[in-house]
Amino acid sequence: MPQKTKHTPMMEQYLNIKKQYPNAYLFYRLGDFYELFFEDAVEVSRILELTLTSRNKNAEQQIPMCGVPHHSAQGYIDRLIELGHKVAICEQVEDPKTAKGMVKREVVQVVTPGTVMQSKTVNAKENNYLVAIHHLAEGIGLAYVDLTTGEIKVTELEDEDGVINEITALNCREVILKPGEFLHLQETLKNKWSIVISYPSKTDYTHSLTHLIEDYKNQDVKIVLDLLLHYLSETQMRSLDHLQEVEEYQTHQFLLFGQEARRNLELSQSLRDGSKKGTLLWLLDETKTAMGGRMLRSWLEKPLIQRKKIEERLNIVEGLMTHFFERNDLQEILKRIYDLERLAGRTAFGTVNPRDLVQLKESLKQIPSLISIIESLNSEGNWDRYLIQIDTIEEVKDLIEEAIQDEPPISTTEGEIIKKGYNEQLDQYVEAMTNGKKWMAQLELQEREATGIKNLKIGFNKVFGYYIEISKANVAKLEDNRYERKQTLTNAERYSTPELKEKESLILEAEEKSKNLEYELFTEVRNRVKQEIARLQKLAKVVAEIDVLQSFAAVSEEYNFVRPSFSTETQDVYIEKGRHPVVEKVMGEQSYVPNDVDLTDDTSVLLITGPNMSGKSTYMRQVALTIIMAQMGCFVPAEKAALPIFDRLYTRIGAMDDLIGGQSTFMVEMTETNQALEHATPNSLLLFDEIGRGTATYDGMALAEAIIEYVHDHIKAKTLFSTHYHELTVLEDRLSGLKNIHVGAVEEDGDLVFLHQMLPGPADKSYGVQVAKLAGLPSTLLSRAESILHELEQKEDHLFEEKEPTEGPADMRSNQEQLDLFSSFNSQEQEVIENLKKLNVVNTTPLEALQLLSQLQEKIKD
């Protein structure tokens, strides 16, 4: 802040207000502008590329200053919020005309990334969650709210890993916590996930929203709800009547998967560019309403584990698929329903405008037709619950129909909002204005005839009111003293008359009173709608569910998905001709090769071998996506799918380091693997792709085998384990629940051709050099690699012919035997082998590999 110096009363007022909001940019209202001063001005002018000026330019200490027009401030505020900043909006709270001394100003709202109510930065089909976390007696409490819809939920989590997983699932932008707590977690959230961290201004968490939780039974998690509601109360400073009843949930009530699975499976964000395109959400989203789009995302993040609820959804999807014409009519109706949740939120927030109310009316008009279609679909009673819950809310529709113009302006203060006949006094004002303007038009005609001046006109502006305007060329034609001179322009003179002044007074008085009355009437209508917010929110949820289910039906029919069957008595998985739905959509149905998945007859582990780039990862991902889709209540991409209901899903797919967290690719791989091994149950699904490739060959192979054995013997979860260590395939001989499968590939004229077909048994070799050839590595390098490979294979075969097998990792021996493998090499060759063992292939570029091979070749020649 600036050094202490003497300031004007206005600047003293600014500084006193700024002290209360040190972590927000203060938009200080001065006339038609919001102004920023001192450090705020310097920073915001740089961020928004505004012109930085100064106040008190002639003083020794000039005050940096920049500003934006109040009518266009929202766009600037949006940009600041999008970049993770906060904005405190300071308004004049008394009329400057009647104020004595300095006009009183107060902050009326603090806008933060998690409390944005109406902005272009808030996607219609995405929630904007604000999260609060707090230590409990045991575990961690997490509560979140979407201020735009009023949704509030709370849960208890075991540890910080669970907190991170839930926060990333919510895709929130702001987290509130107590200062000094969760220090390591704060750094992770800020640096890795770019989440804004906020703190409460008080320690007692007092707030004006106690009515929401005064009857809340779980006192343990009440503290985190108090933290959340305190922050809302102190930043929003207005009615939040749209906040819904708190809903408590437990993460174990849904299929649980972590951020790794969410990322690896590309559920809602593409690995390529972070967009929605190319994700499962992109494929499944045929919703017609914003509410449905948000609920679809919510269902995707939390698939069900209760068979009864899943079957209820599937029953409706199946019914919609067999009733094409009714489904088509349903979609057309849904297209005409606006975002009821956010309309209700803006009504409570006081930001709803006349056009919003018309959208609400048009939405409610669709509900009777919606009911009619559902009744026609309800032959088997699958829709009973929805029919009971749907509320037409006729009184709100009728009120808006009666009161609000069909095509009103956005502004609430400029009139032309209220329909004729709604209010008698307003009708009188409108009549006075209409008659007055007719009188003006008649006067204009009379004066043209009386003066003979054909271009004489009667006009109006806000400064001079109504006037008679005559061009300079025609002024001489006027009789003396016919008019009173009012204003002189370059090319014309403006006049008035006593009668014109009288009519002007009547018209302007009627206009001012009518605008004030219209605003009062609009506010009255808004408040009456506000009383029905809970009903609107309930209706919105029902419409959203219907929208998601029709979306499932539309997608299932378009892509030939099949209804899955479930068993709670066995964990057998059988998928016949399964497909990866997103890859199939991109490639086209004719190009995609379907594959079976058979984890039946006590088989718990499928060991998948085959060349890199042959489709092992795609095969594994398609199994996971099938499970998620099925437990969401959607049909699945297969010809048949008999599934258990899984409780957890873990993935270890792809090579990725964590530079911010200081973890190498291999460390990330081991950490994610450990998460699965610690928390998986016999009812879980594990997907492990190329475990061990980030370290030395024998280390990686030993770890891979030990992990397979541990999962097979101790966890007993259904597991897909792909590997390029084809030596591990001998495990089938001693692990009764493991089966080998491989991706078919053939060599034609020296070239590798992928069949993308899963076949029983192990792959005969790894085809690493052939894949390198497909990648375009130089032919001389490939020839040399083949030669080295041949030599190593011969020496390894010769070694194992002389050695007796010992217990331990498959096709591996003791550390001494590993050293004996190279005992026949000379010192130069031994050094080359040691260098090759240390080489991290995953993190080596083709150019670096070529240079290294050249160096190693030179050593051997020497």
N, C-alpha and C positions, 0 to 999 in steps of 0.2 A: 504494500500500500504506500501512497505518497507520504513524504515527510510532513510533519505538522506545520501548517501555515494557515493564514487567515483566508477563509473561503466565503463566498457569497452564501446567503441562506439556502439557495437552491442546492448548491454543492454540499453544504452541510447535511441537508436532507438526504442527498444521494449517498454520501459516505456512511451515514447512520444506517440506512437500509442495506447497503452493501456489506456492512459488518455482519449482518444476520445471515447472509448467503455467500460465504467466502468461496464455496466450491462450485458456484454457478455463475454464468455470465448474466449480468443484470441488464435487462432491456428496460430502460427508464423512459417513461412516456413524457415527451415534451411536445405539446401541440399535435401535429400530424405525423410525428416521427418517434421512433424508439431510439434513444441515444445510449451509447456506451462510452465510458471514460476510463482514464488511467490504463492499467494493465489489460483490463477487459477490451478496451478499444484497440490496443496494439495487437493483441492476440487474435481477436475476431476479424480485424481488418486484414490480417495475413491469411487466416483460414478461409474467409469468404471473398477475398480479393476486393475489399472495399477501400475507398479513398480514406486515408487517415489524415484528419485535420487536427486543429487544436482550439481550445477555448482559452480566452484571455491571451490573445496573440501578442498583445503589447506588454504583458506582465513578464517578470523575470522568470517565473516558473510556469511555463505553458502547460496546459492540461491536454493530453492526447484525447482525441474524440473521434468517433465515427457513428453513423446512424443509418437506419433503414426506414422507409415509409411504413406507417402502421398498417395500411391496407394490403401491403405485400409482404409483411413480416413473416407470415407462416412459412413461406418457402425458405427463408434464411434460417428460421428456427429448425425446420426439418433437416437441413443440411448439417447443422451443428449436432443435432441429436443422432443423426446417422453416423457421425464420426465419433460418437461416444461421449459427447459433452452434455452439460445440463444448462438450462436456461430458466432464470427467474424473471417472470413478467410483472413489471411494476406499472400500475395504472393510476390515473387521476381518479380519486374516489369521491370528489365533490366538484360541483359545477364551478369553473373558473369565474363565471359572471357574478356568482353570489359569494365566492370565497373571500374571507378577510385575511389579508396577508398571503403567505405561501399556500398554494394549493396542496391539499393533503394527498399524499400518494402512499400506496401500499402494494406489496407483492400479492397478487391474486391467484397465482399458480406457479408451481415449479415443474417444468417439463423435463423429464428424464427419459433415457432409453427404454425403461421398463414401464413408464406411465404415459406413453404417447396415446392420445385418445383418438385423434382424427388427423391423419397425415398420409402423404403419398408414400412414406417409408414403411407403412404397415400394409402388408399384402392381404388382400381380401380373404384368401384361402389359408392364411397362417395366423396362429395365435401370437400375441405379443405378451409373453409371460414375465412377470416380476417375481423373483424368488427370494425368500428369507430363510436363513438357516441359523440354528441355535443349539448349543450343547444342552442335552437333557440329562436327567439323573443316570440314564443308561442310553447310550446311542446319541443320535443327532436328529433333531426335528427339522423337517423341511416343509414349508408352506409356499404356495404360489397363487397368483391371481392374474387374470387377464382383465385389465381395467376396461377394455373395449366391450367385453361381453358380460362381465360381472362374475365369472367363474372363479371359485376359491376352493382349493384342495389342500390337504395336509397329510403327511405321512411320517413314520419313524424309520430311520435307516441305521444300519449297524456301524458303518465306518465312513471315512472320507471317500473311499473308492465308490461306495454306493451313492454318495452325494454327487460326485462328479458324473457318474452314469446317469443319474436322474436329471441333473442340470443340462447335460448335453442332449438328452432325449427331449427335453422341453425346448431346446434351442433358444434359451432365454438370453437376454442382452444385459440384464442388470441383476445383481445379487446384493441383498442387504444382510449385514452381519454385525456383530458387536465388535467395537475396536479392540485390537489385541488378540482376537480369537482367529483360529484357522489360518495362521500366517503362511504356512507352506501352501495350503489350498488356495489362498488369495493369489499367490504368485502364479500358480498353475492356471487359475481361471483368467487372470489378466493377460499373461504372456502367451499361453497356448490357445486360449479360446476367445481372447479379445472381449471379455465380459467386464462391464463396468462394476466396480465395487463401491457400495454406499454404506453409510453408517447412520444410526439414529442420532438425533440431536439431544435426546435425553436418555437417562438410564432406567426410568420407571415405565417407559412405553405407554404413557397416557395417550388416549385418543378419543375421538367422538363416535367411534363405531362399536362401542362396547355391546350394543344390543345384538350384534351378530354372533357373539360368542358367550353371552352371559349365561346361557343355559347349556353350554357345551360341556359334556360329561368328562371327557378325557383331559384332566387338569395337567397332565404331564406335558402334552404338546401345546397347551394353551399359550405358553410363553412365546412360542415361535409365531403363533397367530397374532398375539399382541404386538410383536415386533413388526410384522408385516402391516397390520392395520394402522399402527402408529405412524409409520412412514407414509402411507397413503393419506392419512388425515393431515399431516403437516405439510405435504407437498401439494395436495389438490385443493384444499380450502373451499370445498363446495359440496353440494349434495351428492352422495354416492348411494342413492336408494336402489340402484340396479344391482348392487353386490348381492350375490346369491347365498343361499344357506351353505355353510361350510360342509364339504364332503371329505370324509376321511377314507383313505385307502391304504392297502398294504401291497408292496411290490410283488410279493409271492402270490398274489391273487391273479397274476397274469404271467404269460410266457416271458421269462426274464432273459434278456440278452444285453450285452454291454456295448460301449461305444465302438469297440473293435468290430463286433459283428455288424453294427449299424453302418460302419464305414466300409468294411470288406464286402458286404452284400449289396452295397449301394441302395439302401432302402429309400432314402429321400434326397440324398446328395450324390452326384456323380463324382467318382474319384478323379475324373479328367479335369473338370473345371468347377466343381462344386454346385452345379446347377441341378434343377429338377429333372431335366431331360436325360433319358437313359437310365432312370431309376425305376424301382418297383412302384413307387408312388405315381410316377409319370404314366406307367402302364395302366394302373388301376383307376386313375382319376377321370371318370366320365360323369362326375357330379355336375349338377346344373345350378347349384346355389353356393354362395360363399360359406354358409353354415355347414353344408355337406362336405365341402372341401376340407374344412378344419376338422370335422369329426373323422373323416377318412384318415387323415394324418394321425389323429389320436388313436384310432383303432390299429393302425400300422405299428405304432410304438408300443402298444399294449394288447397283443393278441390274447384271446381267452384261454383258460384252462378248464373251464366247466363245460362238460360235454353237452348238457341240456341247453345252455345258452348258444353254443355253437350250432347245434342242430336247429334251433329256432331260426337263426339267421339263414341257414342253408335251405330250410323249408320255404322261406319267403323268396329267396333267390331263385329256387327251382320253379316256384309258381310264376314269378315274373318272366322267366325264360320261356315258359309255355304259353304265355299270353302276350304276344308281340304287340298287338294293336292297343291293348290297355296300357302296356308299358310305354308305348310311344306317346299316348295321350298324357300319361303321368309326367313324362319328361317335358312336354310342352307346358304343362301347368307349372312345374318346378322352375322353368326358365323365367316365369313371370313373377316369381316370389323373390323379393329383395332380402337383404341381410337383416332379418328380424332381430337377432341378438344385438347387433351394433346399433340399430335404430333405437332399440330400447335403452341401450347404454347412453347414447347421445341425448335422449329425452331426459333421463335422470340427471345427466351432467349439465344440462341447460344449453347445449350447443346444437340441438336439433333445429332445422330450419323448415320453412313451409314446404319445400319440395320433398324433404325427408318424410313429412307427414303424408304427403300424397303417395309416396312410395309405400308407406305402411298401409294406407288404404287399399292401394292396388294389390298388395300382397294378400291382405285379408279377404279380398274379393275372390281369390282363387281357392280358398279353403273348402267351401261347399262342393266344388267340382272335385277336389282332391278326395274328399270323403266319399263321394259317389263312386269314383273309380276303385277305391280300396274296398268298398262294400261289394263291388262286382267281382273282386279277386278273392273274397273271403269265404269261398265255398267250404274250405276245410278248417276254418277258424284260426288260421295262422296270423291273421291281422287283428284279432280281437283286442289285443293290448293297445294297439295304435288307435283304433276306433274309440276306445274309452278315453284316451288321453287327448285326442284332438279337440281343440276349443276354437269355435269360429270367432269369438270375441266380437260379436255383431255390433255392440254398443260403441266400440272404438271406431269401427268402420263407418257407422252411421254418423257419428259426431264429426269426423273429418269430412265426410261427404257433404254434410250440411253446412259446415263452417268455412272450409278452405277452398279457395279457387282451384280449378282443375289444373291451371298452368300458372302458379304463383311465382314471384321472384324468389331468389335465394335470401335476400335481405329481409330481416324481421322488422325493420324500422322505416322503410320507405313506402309503406302502404301497398294497396292492390293485392292484399292477402285474403281478406274475408269476403265471402259471397254476399250478394244482395239478398236481403230478407232475413239474415241471421241476427242482426241487431238494428232496432228501429232508429236509435240515435245516429248510428253510423250512416244509415241510409239517408237521413236528413242532411248530414254533412256532404255526402256524395252528391245529393240532389242540388245542394247549394253551389257546389263546385261546378257541376254540370251546367246549371242554369247560368252561372256567372260566366263560364267560358262561351256559352251560346250568345250571351249578351255582348261579349267582347267581339265575337265574329260578326254579329249584326252591326255593332258600332263601327267596325272596320269598313263594312260595305256602305253604311250611311255617310261616313266621312269621305270616302273616295268619291261618292256622287256629289256631295256638297262642295268639295274643294276642287274636283276635276283632276285630282292627282291619282293616277291609276296604280302606282306602285306604293302608295301609302300602306303602311302595315302596323298592326299592333303586336308588340312583342313583350318578352318578359325575361328578366334575369334576377338572380338572388340579391344583387346589391341595390338596384334601382327599382325593382318591382315591375309593374306594367307600364308601358309607354307607347306613344304614337311616334313612329319614325318616318321622317321625310328626307329624301335625298337633298343635297345642297342645291342641285339644279332646279328643284321645285319649290324651294323655300319662298321665293319671290311671289309665288302664286297664292300664298296664304293671306287671309285678311288679318289686319293688325289685331292683336289681343284675342285671337280665336283660341289659342292654346297657351299654356304656361310652359316656358322653356325649362327643360329638366337636365339635359346633358348634351354637350357638343362633341361630335365625332369628326374625323377627318373628312368623311364624305357625306355626313348626314347630321341632322339635328333631331333630338328626341324631346317630346313634349308630354304634357299631362293635362287633365281637366278635373274639376271637382268631382264630376260623376265617375270618372275613371278611378280616382283615388278611393272613392266610396266603395265601388265594386271590388277594387283590389283588396281593400281591407276585409271585406266579407269573404272573398275567395281564399285569401291567405290564412285567415282565421279558421275557416272550415278545413283547409288542407292540413294545418298544424294539428287541429283537434282530431281530425280523422286519423292521421298517422299515429298519434298518441293512443287513440282509442283502439285502432287496429292492433297495435302492439300489445295493449292490455288484453284484448280478446284472444289474440294468438297465445299469449302466456297462459291464459285461462284454459284454452284448449289443450295446450301442452301439459299443464298440470293434471288435467282430467285423464289424459292418456297415461301420464306417469303413474297414476294409481293402479293401472293394469299391467305394470311392467312384469310382475311375477308370472302372470298368465301368458304374456307375450314370450317370455323366456322359455316357459314350458312348451309352448307351441313350437318355438324355434328348434328345440331339441328333437321333437317328434319329426318335424319336417326334415331335419338334418339326417336322422337315421334312415328315413324312407329314401332320401336321396342317395345315401351311401349304398343301400341295398340294391336300388335300381342300377347304380353304377356297376356293382358286382355282376348283376345279371347281364348288362350290356357287354361288358368285357368278356365274361365267360362265354357268351354266345358268339361274339366276334372271333375269338381265338380258339374255339372248340375245347374249352376246359370241361372237366368232368367233376361230378360231385364226389368228394372223398367220403370214405366210410371210416368209422372210428371204433376202436376196441379199448376198453379199460381193463381187460383181463390179461392182455399180453402186450409186450413192447415190440412186436413184430412190425417191420416196415416193408411193404411191398408196393412198389410203384412201377407200373407197366408203361413203357414208352413215355417216360417223363421228359419234359423239355424245360429249358431255361426261358421263361416267358419274355423277358426283355430282349435277350439275344435273338430269340425267334422273331420278335416283332421287327427288329432292326434288319435281320438277314432275310426274312421272308420264310414262310412255312415250308416251301419246297427245298430250301437250302439247309435247314436245320436237321441234324441227325438225332432222333430220340434215343433214349437209353433206359434200360430197366434198373431198378434198385431192389436188391433182394437181401434183406436183413431178417430172415425168418429161420425157423428150425434151430434156435439157440445161437445163431450167428450174431455176434455183437460188433465185430470189427471187419470192415472191408479194407484190405491193403491194396492200394491202387498204384500200379507202376505203369511206365510208359514215357515217351519222350516229352521234354518240355514243349510247350505250345501246342500239345496235342488235344487238350480239352479236359485235363484232369480237374483243374480249378473250376471250370464252368460246370462240370458234372457235380462237384461238391456243392457249389453255390445253388444249383437248381434244386437240390434236395432241400436245402435250408429254406429257400423261397417257397417251395411247395408246402412245407410245414407251416410257415408263417401265414401264407394265404389261407390254408385250411383252417387254422385256429382263429383267423379273423372272421371266418364264416363265408369265405369265397370259394368258388369252384377252383380246381387246380389244373395246371398244364400237364395232362397225362391222359392215357386211355383208361387207366384204372389206378386207384390209390387207396390202399388199406393201411391205415396209420394208427399209431397210439396217440395219446395226448402228452406232449412233452412239457416239462416244467421249466427247463433252462436250455439255452442254445449258446454254445461257445465256438468261436472261430479263431483259427490262427492261419491266416491266408495272406500271402504277399510279403514282399520285403519292404520295410519302412523303418527308418530310424526316428529318433526323437531328440533332435539337436537341442531344443529348448530345455528338455528334461535331462539332458546330458546322458542319453542312452543310445548305444550303438544298435544297429539292426539286429544283431544276435541277442543283445540284452532285451530289446523289445520282444523278440520272439520268445525268449525264455520267460519273461514276465507274463505275457499273455497266456502261454502254456500253463504256467503256475496258477493263474486265475482259474482256469478250467479244472485243473487237477484238484484244487482246494475246494471248489464249490459245486462241482458236478455231482449228480445223483444217478442212480440206475435209470431214472426217467428222463435223463437229459440227452441232448444230441451234441456230439463233438465233431468238429471239422478241423483236421490238422493237415496242413499243406506244406510239404517239404521241410519238416522239422529237422534241424541240425545242419542246414546247408550254410549257415553263416559262420561256421567254425571249421577247424581242420577235419579232414575226411573221417578219420577213425573216431575222433571225439563226437562228431555229428552222428555217425552211424551207431555208436554206443548209446548216446542219448536217445536217439529215435527208437532203438529196440527197447530200452528200459522204459520209455514212456508207453509204448504199445503194451508191454507186459503189465505195467501198473494199471492202465485203463482196463485191460482184459481181466486181470485177476482181482482187482480191488474195487474199481468204480463200477464196472459192468455196464457202462452207458453205451448206447448205440454210437458207433464211431466210424467216420470215413477218414482214412489216413493215406495220403498220397506221398510218394517218395521217389527220388531218383536213385536211391540205394537199392538196386534190384537184388542185392545180396540178402536183404531182409525177407525175401519171399519164402525162405526156408522155414520161417516161423509158423507157417500153416501146418507143418508136421507136428509141432508140439503145443500149439495153442488151439484148443478145440473150438473156440468161438471165433476164430479168424479165418477169413477166406481171401484168397488172392483174386484180383481182377486186374485187367490191364487195358490200356487204350491201344487199339489196333493200329499198326503202321507197317508199311511195306516199302522196300527199296526197289525202284524201277530205274534201270540204267544209271545207277549210282545216286539217284535223287530220292529223298525221303518223301513219302506221301502219307499224310495223316488220314485215317479212316474215321476218326471221331466216334468210333464204336467201342463200347465196353464189352470185353470178352472175358470168359473165365480163365483163371490161371495167371501166372506171372508173365511179365515181359521178358523176352530173351536177352535184351541188352538195353543200354540207356540211350543210344543214338545221339550222344552229346555232340560229336563232331559233325554229324549230319545236320543237326539243328543250327550249329554255327555256320554251316554252309548256306542254309536258308537265310541266315541273317546277313550274308554277303561278305564274310571275312575273306581276306586275300587267299588265293588258291595255294600259294607257296606255304603260307602259315598252316592251312588245313592239311596239306600233305605232310608237313613236319609233325603236326599233332597226331595224325593217323599212325605215323611211324613210331612216335613215342608211345602211343597207346598200345600198339602191337607189342613193343618190347616189354612194357610193364606187365601186360597180360601174360606173356610167356614166362617171365620171371616169377610172377605170382603163382601161376599154375605149377611151375616147377617146385616152388617152395612148398606149396600145400600138398604136393605128391609125397614129399619126404617127411612131412609132419603128421603126427597123429592128432585127431580132433580132441579138443579139451572142452570142458564145460565153459560156457560164457556166451558173449554176444555171437549171433549167427555169423558163420564164416569168418570169425575173428579169433585171434589167439592172445596170448599174454603180451605184456609190453615188451618182454624180451624177444618174443617171436616177431613183433613188429619191427624191431631193430634188425633181426636176422634177415628180414626180407631184402635188405639192402647191403648185407655183409659182403657180397661178391663184387660190389662196385669199388672202383678206385676212388681216391680222395676227391678228384674233381667231380666225378659223377655223384658221389655222396653229397657234395655241397649243392649241386644242382637239385637233387631230390629234396634236401632240406629246405631250399628256397621255394620249391613247388609246394611243399607241405604248408609253408607259412603264408602262401598267397591266398588272399581273400578274393575269390573269383567274382563274387556278386558285386563287389565295389571296384572292380578293375575295368577300365574302359578298353575297347578293342585296340586303340593305339598303344596304351600302356602294356597290354598283353603282348602285342607284336614286338615292342621294344624289349620286354623281358625275355621272351622266347629267343630273340636274337642274341641277347647277352648270354643266356644259358647255353645256347648252341656253341658260341665261341669258347666257353669254358670247357665243354666236352671235347671240342676239336683240339684244344691245347693239350 
